[in-house]
Structure formats: C-alpha cells, structure tokens
C-alpha cells in the first residue's frame, strides 16, 4: 500500500480496497488553486499504480464537492501554475486532469456531497459513476460567466444524458438538485444526507470486492463501445474475455459458485 501523506489539499485514505479522495479546502467549497490542481493531476496515476486500490471515490470535505477554480487566489508564477495555457499544450490543464482521471483504469465514483459547480462538476462527471446527496447542487456555470465548458464536461455530459438535454443544461446554467440529477440521468443514486457516506461506501465496497482484472477490462470495453462499430467492438470484447478468462480470479470465481461462498479475488 502506498502512502499518501504528502498531499496538501487532498486527503487520501485506503481501506479494504476502496480509496477515498477528499478535496480539502472546505472554506472555499473545495475550489482548486494551483497546488490542488497539480495534486488532482498527480493522484490518479498513483492510485492506478497502487495494487491495494480497487475502487476510487472522489468527494469533498464540508458543504461542497468542488466549486471549480478558485478565482480569488493569486495563481503565482507561470512556471508553477498548471492553469496557464502554454502554446504547445493543446488541451491545457482542464484536458490533462480529465485525461488523468479517465486513464485511472479502475472503477471510480464521483460522490457529490454538496455544491459541484463549473470545473468541479467536470471533475464529478469525469468519474465512471456518480452519486449525490439530496442537498447536492450541480451547476454548469460556464456560459453564465461568458465562457464555454471545460474539464471534458461537454464530452462526459453528452454521453451521460444526450445532446439536447446537455445543451439545455449548459445554455441555461440550470442548477440541478440531487433528485433532479437522478431524474436526468446525471447521477446513478441519490442518498439522504445522513446516509450519503454509508450509501457511497457500500456501493464502492461492492465494486472493490470484484475481480480487479475483470473490472478494468469491463471498464475499457464499455468505454470502447462508445465510438466503435459493432463488429470492431465485438472483436475487442472477445479479446478481453480471452484475457480475463485466463486469470486465477476466474478459477476462484467458478470455485466460489460451486462451493456457494463469496469469492476472494487477488487480481491475478
């Protein structure tokens, strides 16, 4: 298990295969400054390489999930500022952080405990699944501030809820409650505030108890399906079935079914 004690604005805890990543600037509703921005870029690669982590939960501390970029803080020197767009950087910080989480290669859950606005909403949508507290508020504030969406939100939202609904949401900057987000298909589950952490944990643990290789290949296969023609996708799917079918976890899964017990997977 890796140590995650050198982060300043992220608190990362790993237990029973579940890594909970808490954005920790509650006084700013977890808006990210340059330092936190760099940590959000760094964390996915470390979590991906940590064999003890099987599922990742990204959430916030206090009343907010993340309110986007902290516009009130001095962003410092250009050399240390991840938000500065360099001429050779085609996708910028927002693109790089979105790719970092997309390439985590492990199941992830955006646990929206409160306000998720702008770039913070983009971070939530970059996760495989999303859950929300009843008091959560999801706000795509970009166009009402005179800019277009970033952090891949135009890509992730369109795939989650379709073109027309995404455009309405972005055009109007409409704030969605947890219940409305569930109705629209933005989130998978909504929990009462006092049951939010428990509900999120139970979902994450159920995922983490699965076979790691099969989970990773399933994630890749489903993402591949979004753009591939059917025949091409079926070839890719069959290849992944072949890979997962040769693992020790497959043997364990079959044995557990025969013996009517819960399987214990080791990622081999």
C-alpha positions as YAML, in Angstrom:
chain: A
units: angstrom
residues:
- id: 1
  name: UNK
  ca: [0.00, 0.00, 0.00]
- id: 2
  name: UNK
  ca: [1.31, 3.43, -0.94]
- id: 3
  name: UNK
  ca: [1.49, 6.34, 1.48]
- id: 4
  name: UNK
  ca: [-0.47, 9.46, 0.58]
- id: 5
  name: UNK
  ca: [0.69, 11.76, 3.36]
- id: 6
  name: UNK
  ca: [2.43, 14.42, 1.27]
- id: 7
  name: UNK
  ca: [-0.70, 15.96, -0.25]
- id: 8
  name: UNK
  ca: [-1.67, 19.41, 0.98]
- id: 9
  name: UNK
  ca: [-5.21, 19.79, -0.37]
- id: 10
  name: UNK
  ca: [-6.24, 16.17, -0.90]
- id: 11
  name: UNK
  ca: [-6.83, 13.65, 1.88]
- id: 12
  name: UNK
  ca: [-6.46, 10.09, 0.57]
- id: 13
  name: UNK
  ca: [-7.41, 7.08, 2.68]
- id: 14
  name: UNK
  ca: [-7.40, 3.44, 1.56]
- id: 15
  name: UNK
  ca: [-9.38, 0.74, 3.35]
- id: 16
  name: UNK
  ca: [-10.47, -2.69, 2.10]
- id: 17
  name: UNK
  ca: [-9.64, -1.83, -1.50]
- id: 18
  name: UNK
  ca: [-11.53, 1.49, -1.53]
- id: 19
  name: UNK
  ca: [-9.56, 4.73, -1.85]
- id: 20
  name: UNK
  ca: [-11.48, 7.81, -0.72]
- id: 21
  name: UNK
  ca: [-10.00, 11.02, -2.12]
- id: 22
  name: UNK
  ca: [-11.32, 14.11, -0.32]
- id: 23
  name: UNK
  ca: [-10.72, 17.55, -1.76]
- id: 24
  name: UNK
  ca: [-9.86, 19.51, 1.35]
- id: 25
  name: UNK
  ca: [-10.37, 23.26, 1.07]
- id: 26
  name: UNK
  ca: [-13.75, 23.45, 2.81]
- id: 27
  name: UNK
  ca: [-13.50, 27.18, 3.45]
- id: 28
  name: UNK
  ca: [-13.54, 27.63, -0.35]
- id: 29
  name: UNK
  ca: [-16.09, 24.89, -1.07]
- id: 30
  name: UNK
  ca: [-13.04, 22.92, -2.25]
- id: 31
  name: UNK
  ca: [-12.32, 25.24, -5.16]
- id: 32
  name: UNK
  ca: [-8.95, 24.27, -6.56]
- id: 33
  name: UNK
  ca: [-5.93, 26.56, -6.54]
- id: 34
  name: UNK
  ca: [-2.68, 25.77, -8.44]
- id: 35
  name: UNK
  ca: [-1.38, 23.42, -5.73]
- id: 36
  name: UNK
  ca: [-4.61, 21.45, -5.55]
- id: 37
  name: UNK
  ca: [-4.75, 21.47, -9.33]
- id: 38
  name: UNK
  ca: [-1.37, 19.76, -9.50]
- id: 39
  name: UNK
  ca: [-2.44, 17.23, -6.87]
- id: 40
  name: UNK
  ca: [-5.58, 16.38, -8.87]
- id: 41
  name: UNK
  ca: [-3.28, 15.66, -11.82]
- id: 42
  name: UNK
  ca: [-0.92, 13.52, -9.76]
- id: 43
  name: UNK
  ca: [-3.33, 11.42, -7.69]
- id: 44
  name: UNK
  ca: [-4.89, 9.27, -10.45]
- id: 45
  name: UNK
  ca: [-1.53, 7.86, -11.60]
- id: 46
  name: UNK
  ca: [-0.54, 6.96, -8.04]
- id: 47
  name: UNK
  ca: [-3.91, 5.35, -7.34]
- id: 48
  name: UNK
  ca: [-3.68, 3.42, -10.61]
- id: 49
  name: UNK
  ca: [-0.28, 2.02, -9.61]
- id: 50
  name: UNK
  ca: [-1.38, 1.10, -6.07]
- id: 51
  name: UNK
  ca: [-2.33, -2.59, -6.15]
- id: 52
  name: UNK
  ca: [-4.25, -2.23, -2.88]
- id: 53
  name: UNK
  ca: [-6.74, 0.15, -4.56]
- id: 54
  name: UNK
  ca: [-9.63, -1.42, -6.46]
- id: 55
  name: UNK
  ca: [-12.17, 1.41, -6.47]
- id: 56
  name: UNK
  ca: [-11.72, 5.17, -6.07]
- id: 57
  name: UNK
  ca: [-14.21, 7.61, -4.56]
- id: 58
  name: UNK
  ca: [-13.67, 11.32, -5.24]
- id: 59
  name: UNK
  ca: [-15.57, 13.61, -2.87]
- id: 60
  name: UNK
  ca: [-15.31, 16.87, -0.96]
- id: 61
  name: UNK
  ca: [-14.88, 17.97, 2.63]
- id: 62
  name: UNK
  ca: [-17.57, 20.07, 4.27]
- id: 63
  name: UNK
  ca: [-20.51, 21.58, 2.39]
- id: 64
  name: UNK
  ca: [-19.07, 21.36, -1.10]
- id: 65
  name: UNK
  ca: [-17.87, 18.78, -3.57]
- id: 66
  name: UNK
  ca: [-15.90, 21.33, -5.59]
- id: 67
  name: UNK
  ca: [-16.88, 24.81, -6.76]
- id: 68
  name: UNK
  ca: [-14.36, 24.88, -9.61]
- id: 69
  name: UNK
  ca: [-11.26, 27.03, -9.97]
- id: 70
  name: UNK
  ca: [-10.52, 29.42, -7.10]
- id: 71
  name: UNK
  ca: [-10.57, 32.78, -8.87]
- id: 72
  name: UNK
  ca: [-9.82, 34.70, -5.67]
- id: 73
  name: UNK
  ca: [-6.30, 33.34, -5.16]
- id: 74
  name: UNK
  ca: [-3.09, 34.66, -6.69]
- id: 75
  name: UNK
  ca: [-2.03, 32.00, -9.16]
- id: 76
  name: UNK
  ca: [1.65, 32.76, -8.77]
- id: 77
  name: UNK
  ca: [4.44, 32.33, -11.27]
- id: 78
  name: UNK
  ca: [3.61, 30.93, -14.68]
- id: 79
  name: UNK
  ca: [6.16, 28.12, -14.23]
- id: 80
  name: UNK
  ca: [4.26, 26.79, -11.20]
- id: 81
  name: UNK
  ca: [0.76, 27.45, -12.48]
- id: 82
  name: UNK
  ca: [-0.99, 24.44, -14.06]
- id: 83
  name: UNK
  ca: [-3.82, 26.67, -15.28]
- id: 84
  name: UNK
  ca: [-1.52, 28.64, -17.56]
- id: 85
  name: UNK
  ca: [-2.09, 27.54, -21.16]
- id: 86
  name: UNK
  ca: [1.22, 27.12, -22.96]
- id: 87
  name: UNK
  ca: [1.36, 27.37, -26.78]
- id: 88
  name: UNK
  ca: [2.47, 23.73, -27.07]
- id: 89
  name: UNK
  ca: [-0.25, 22.46, -24.72]
- id: 90
  name: UNK
  ca: [-3.18, 21.63, -26.98]
- id: 91
  name: UNK
  ca: [-5.63, 20.58, -24.28]
- id: 92
  name: UNK
  ca: [-4.48, 22.69, -21.32]
- id: 93
  name: UNK
  ca: [-4.82, 21.84, -17.65]
- id: 94
  name: UNK
  ca: [-8.51, 21.01, -17.87]
- id: 95
  name: UNK
  ca: [-7.86, 18.48, -20.60]
- id: 96
  name: UNK
  ca: [-4.91, 16.92, -18.79]
- id: 97
  name: UNK
  ca: [-6.74, 16.47, -15.50]
- id: 98
  name: UNK
  ca: [-9.75, 14.98, -17.30]
- id: 99
  name: UNK
  ca: [-7.48, 12.52, -19.12]
- id: 100
  name: UNK
  ca: [-5.67, 11.67, -15.88]
- id: 101
  name: UNK
  ca: [-8.91, 10.56, -14.24]
- id: 102
  name: UNK
  ca: [-10.18, 8.87, -17.40]
- id: 103
  name: UNK
  ca: [-6.94, 6.85, -17.58]
- id: 104
  name: UNK
  ca: [-7.18, 5.76, -13.93]
- id: 105
  name: UNK
  ca: [-8.12, 2.32, -15.31]
- id: 106
  name: UNK
  ca: [-10.02, 1.44, -12.15]
- id: 107
  name: UNK
  ca: [-13.69, 1.97, -11.23]
- id: 108
  name: UNK
  ca: [-14.32, 5.47, -9.88]
- id: 109
  name: UNK
  ca: [-17.23, 7.20, -8.20]
- id: 110
  name: UNK
  ca: [-17.84, 10.94, -8.01]
- id: 111
  name: UNK
  ca: [-19.55, 11.34, -4.63]
- id: 112
  name: UNK
  ca: [-21.26, 14.74, -4.82]
- id: 113
  name: UNK
  ca: [-21.78, 15.74, -1.20]
- id: 114
  name: UNK
  ca: [-22.72, 19.37, -1.85]
- id: 115
  name: UNK
  ca: [-22.07, 22.06, -4.44]
- id: 116
  name: UNK
  ca: [-20.47, 20.86, -7.70]
- id: 117
  name: UNK
  ca: [-20.07, 23.86, -9.97]
- id: 118
  name: UNK
  ca: [-18.11, 24.62, -13.13]
- id: 119
  name: UNK
  ca: [-14.85, 22.70, -13.15]
- id: 120
  name: UNK
  ca: [-15.96, 20.86, -10.02]
- id: 121
  name: UNK
  ca: [-18.92, 19.48, -11.94]
- id: 122
  name: UNK
  ca: [-16.47, 18.48, -14.66]
- id: 123
  name: UNK
  ca: [-14.43, 16.51, -12.11]
- id: 124
  name: UNK
  ca: [-17.54, 14.69, -10.92]
- id: 125
  name: UNK
  ca: [-18.61, 13.84, -14.46]
- id: 126
  name: UNK
  ca: [-15.12, 12.52, -15.24]
- id: 127
  name: UNK
  ca: [-15.75, 9.59, -12.89]
- id: 128
  name: UNK
  ca: [-17.34, 6.32, -14.05]
- id: 129
  name: UNK
  ca: [-20.32, 6.62, -11.70]
- id: 130
  name: UNK
  ca: [-21.80, 9.50, -9.76]
- id: 131
  name: UNK
  ca: [-23.85, 9.56, -6.57]
- id: 132
  name: UNK
  ca: [-25.30, 12.60, -4.86]
- id: 133
  name: UNK
  ca: [-26.63, 13.69, -1.51]
- id: 134
  name: UNK
  ca: [-30.18, 15.04, -1.52]
- id: 135
  name: UNK
  ca: [-28.81, 18.51, -0.74]
- id: 136
  name: UNK
  ca: [-26.28, 18.41, -3.60]
- id: 137
  name: UNK
  ca: [-26.37, 21.15, -6.21]
- id: 138
  name: UNK
  ca: [-24.96, 20.61, -9.70]
- id: 139
  name: UNK
  ca: [-24.36, 23.83, -11.61]
- id: 140
  name: UNK
  ca: [-22.72, 24.22, -15.06]
- id: 141
  name: UNK
  ca: [-21.92, 27.89, -14.56]
- id: 142
  name: UNK
  ca: [-19.72, 28.34, -17.64]
- id: 143
  name: UNK
  ca: [-21.97, 30.16, -20.11]
- id: 144
  name: UNK
  ca: [-23.43, 32.46, -17.47]
- id: 145
  name: UNK
  ca: [-19.83, 33.58, -16.86]
- id: 146
  name: UNK
  ca: [-19.18, 34.08, -20.54]
- id: 147
  name: UNK
  ca: [-17.04, 31.00, -21.23]
- id: 148
  name: UNK
  ca: [-17.64, 27.57, -22.73]
- id: 149
  name: UNK
  ca: [-17.42, 24.30, -20.75]
- id: 150
  name: UNK
  ca: [-14.10, 22.70, -19.80]
- id: 151
  name: UNK
  ca: [-12.69, 19.64, -17.96]
- id: 152
  name: UNK
  ca: [-14.27, 17.48, -20.64]
- id: 153
  name: UNK
  ca: [-17.77, 18.30, -19.39]
- id: 154
  name: UNK
  ca: [-19.14, 18.73, -22.91]
- id: 155
  name: UNK
  ca: [-17.91, 15.18, -23.69]
- id: 156
  name: UNK
  ca: [-18.91, 13.42, -20.46]
- id: 157
  name: UNK
  ca: [-22.31, 15.08, -20.06]
- id: 158
  name: UNK
  ca: [-23.28, 14.45, -23.68]
- id: 159
  name: UNK
  ca: [-22.52, 10.76, -23.27]
- id: 160
  name: UNK
  ca: [-24.40, 10.59, -19.98]
- id: 161
  name: UNK
  ca: [-27.61, 12.43, -20.84]
- id: 162
  name: UNK
  ca: [-27.61, 13.11, -24.59]
- id: 163
  name: UNK
  ca: [-27.09, 16.17, -26.77]
- id: 164
  name: UNK
  ca: [-30.38, 18.04, -26.34]
- id: 165
  name: UNK
  ca: [-30.51, 17.79, -22.56]
- id: 166
  name: UNK
  ca: [-26.81, 18.69, -22.24]
- id: 167
  name: UNK
  ca: [-27.27, 21.79, -24.39]
- id: 168
  name: UNK
  ca: [-30.31, 22.90, -22.40]
- id: 169
  name: UNK
  ca: [-28.36, 22.44, -19.17]
- id: 170
  name: UNK
  ca: [-25.37, 24.39, -20.44]
- id: 171
  name: UNK
  ca: [-27.33, 27.12, -22.23]
- id: 172
  name: UNK
  ca: [-29.38, 27.94, -19.14]
- id: 173
  name: UNK
  ca: [-26.82, 27.19, -16.41]
- id: 174
  name: UNK
  ca: [-29.69, 25.48, -14.60]
- id: 175
  name: UNK
  ca: [-28.95, 24.25, -11.08]
- id: 176
  name: UNK
  ca: [-29.95, 20.63, -10.53]
- id: 177
  name: UNK
  ca: [-30.76, 19.19, -7.12]
- id: 178
  name: UNK
  ca: [-29.76, 15.64, -6.29]
- id: 179
  name: UNK
  ca: [-33.24, 14.40, -7.17]
- id: 180
  name: UNK
  ca: [-33.29, 16.30, -10.47]
- id: 181
  name: UNK
  ca: [-29.83, 14.99, -11.34]
- id: 182
  name: UNK
  ca: [-31.11, 11.45, -10.80]
- id: 183
  name: UNK
  ca: [-34.17, 12.13, -12.96]
- id: 184
  name: UNK
  ca: [-31.95, 13.48, -15.75]
- id: 185
  name: UNK
  ca: [-29.55, 10.54, -15.55]
- id: 186
  name: UNK
  ca: [-26.59, 12.64, -14.40]
- id: 187
  name: UNK
  ca: [-26.14, 10.51, -11.25]
- id: 188
  name: UNK
  ca: [-26.72, 6.83, -10.52]
- id: 189
  name: UNK
  ca: [-28.04, 7.15, -6.97]
- id: 190
  name: UNK
  ca: [-29.22, 9.82, -4.53]
- id: 191
  name: UNK
  ca: [-28.94, 9.28, -0.78]
- id: 192
  name: UNK
  ca: [-30.41, 11.22, 2.15]
- id: 193
  name: UNK
  ca: [-27.72, 13.48, 3.59]
- id: 194
  name: UNK
  ca: [-27.39, 11.43, 6.77]
- id: 195
  name: UNK
  ca: [-26.97, 8.22, 4.74]
- id: 196
  name: UNK
  ca: [-24.77, 9.61, 1.99]
- id: 197
  name: UNK
  ca: [-21.38, 8.39, 3.19]
- id: 198
  name: UNK
  ca: [-22.74, 4.96, 4.13]
- id: 199
  name: UNK
  ca: [-24.53, 4.52, 0.81]
- id: 200
  name: UNK
  ca: [-21.47, 5.61, -1.14]
- id: 201
  name: UNK
  ca: [-19.22, 3.32, 0.86]
- id: 202
  name: UNK
  ca: [-21.48, 0.30, 0.35]
- id: 203
  name: UNK
  ca: [-21.52, 0.86, -3.41]
- id: 204
  name: UNK
  ca: [-17.75, 1.33, -3.56]
- id: 205
  name: UNK
  ca: [-17.12, -1.74, -1.41]
- id: 206
  name: UNK
  ca: [-19.36, -3.90, -3.55]
- id: 207
  name: UNK
  ca: [-17.34, -2.85, -6.60]
- id: 208
  name: UNK
  ca: [-13.99, -3.25, -4.83]
- id: 209
  name: UNK
  ca: [-14.89, -6.81, -3.85]
- id: 210
  name: UNK
  ca: [-14.99, -7.76, -7.53]
- id: 211
  name: UNK
  ca: [-12.18, -9.21, -9.64]
- id: 212
  name: UNK
  ca: [-9.75, -6.33, -10.40]
- id: 213
  name: UNK
  ca: [-8.65, -7.52, -13.85]
- id: 214
  name: UNK
  ca: [-12.22, -8.20, -14.94]
- id: 215
  name: UNK
  ca: [-13.32, -4.80, -13.62]
- id: 216
  name: UNK
  ca: [-10.57, -3.00, -15.51]
- id: 217
  name: UNK
  ca: [-11.28, -4.85, -18.75]
- id: 218
  name: UNK
  ca: [-15.01, -4.27, -18.35]
- id: 219
  name: UNK
  ca: [-14.37, -0.55, -17.96]
- id: 220
  name: UNK
  ca: [-12.21, -0.48, -21.09]
- id: 221
  name: UNK
  ca: [-14.75, -2.49, -23.06]
- id: 222
  name: UNK
  ca: [-17.67, -0.24, -22.17]
- id: 223
  name: UNK
  ca: [-15.71, 2.92, -23.00]
- id: 224
  name: UNK
  ca: [-14.55, 1.37, -26.29]
- id: 225
  name: UNK
  ca: [-18.17, 0.70, -27.20]
- id: 226
  name: UNK
  ca: [-18.98, 4.42, -27.28]
- id: 227
  name: UNK
  ca: [-17.22, 5.00, -30.59]
- id: 228
  name: UNK
  ca: [-16.54, 1.61, -32.20]
- id: 229
  name: UNK
  ca: [-18.66, -0.06, -34.90]
- id: 230
  name: UNK
  ca: [-20.37, -3.23, -33.67]
- id: 231
  name: UNK
  ca: [-18.11, -5.74, -35.43]
- id: 232
  name: UNK
  ca: [-14.95, -3.95, -34.28]
- id: 233
  name: UNK
  ca: [-16.31, -3.77, -30.76]
- id: 234
  name: UNK
  ca: [-17.15, -7.48, -30.72]
- id: 235
  name: UNK
  ca: [-13.56, -8.31, -31.67]
- id: 236
  name: UNK
  ca: [-12.29, -6.11, -28.82]
- id: 237
  name: UNK
  ca: [-14.80, -7.59, -26.40]
- id: 238
  name: UNK
  ca: [-13.83, -11.16, -27.31]
- id: 239
  name: UNK
  ca: [-10.14, -10.36, -26.81]
- id: 240
  name: UNK
  ca: [-10.83, -9.08, -23.31]
- id: 241
  name: UNK
  ca: [-12.93, -12.12, -22.47]
- id: 242
  name: UNK
  ca: [-9.95, -14.23, -23.50]
- id: 243
  name: UNK
  ca: [-7.60, -12.26, -21.25]
- id: 244
  name: UNK
  ca: [-9.87, -12.29, -18.20]
- id: 245
  name: UNK
  ca: [-10.75, -15.95, -18.72]
- id: 246
  name: UNK
  ca: [-7.13, -16.98, -18.19]
- id: 247
  name: UNK
  ca: [-6.75, -15.38, -14.76]
- id: 248
  name: UNK
  ca: [-6.61, -17.04, -11.36]
- id: 249
  name: UNK
  ca: [-9.59, -14.90, -10.40]
- id: 250
  name: UNK
  ca: [-11.71, -16.71, -12.98]
- id: 251
  name: UNK
  ca: [-10.81, -20.02, -11.37]
- id: 252
  name: UNK
  ca: [-11.68, -18.57, -7.96]
- id: 253
  name: UNK
  ca: [-14.98, -17.20, -9.24]
- id: 254
  name: UNK
  ca: [-16.06, -20.56, -10.60]
- id: 255
  name: UNK
  ca: [-14.97, -22.35, -7.43]
- id: 256
  name: UNK
  ca: [-16.95, -19.90, -5.30]
- id: 257
  name: UNK
  ca: [-20.09, -20.58, -7.33]
- id: 258
  name: UNK
  ca: [-19.68, -24.33, -6.95]
- id: 259
  name: UNK
  ca: [-18.97, -24.06, -3.24]
- id: 260
  name: UNK
  ca: [-21.71, -21.46, -2.67]
- id: 261
  name: UNK
  ca: [-19.42, -18.96, -0.98]
- id: 262
  name: UNK
  ca: [-18.25, -15.42, -1.55]
- id: 263
  name: UNK
  ca: [-15.23, -15.29, -3.89]
- id: 264
  name: UNK
  ca: [-11.94, -13.80, -2.73]
- id: 265
  name: UNK
  ca: [-10.19, -12.18, -5.68]
- id: 266
  name: UNK
  ca: [-6.49, -11.30, -5.74]
- id: 267
  name: UNK
  ca: [-6.11, -9.53, -9.07]
- id: 268
  name: UNK
  ca: [-4.15, -12.35, -10.68]
...
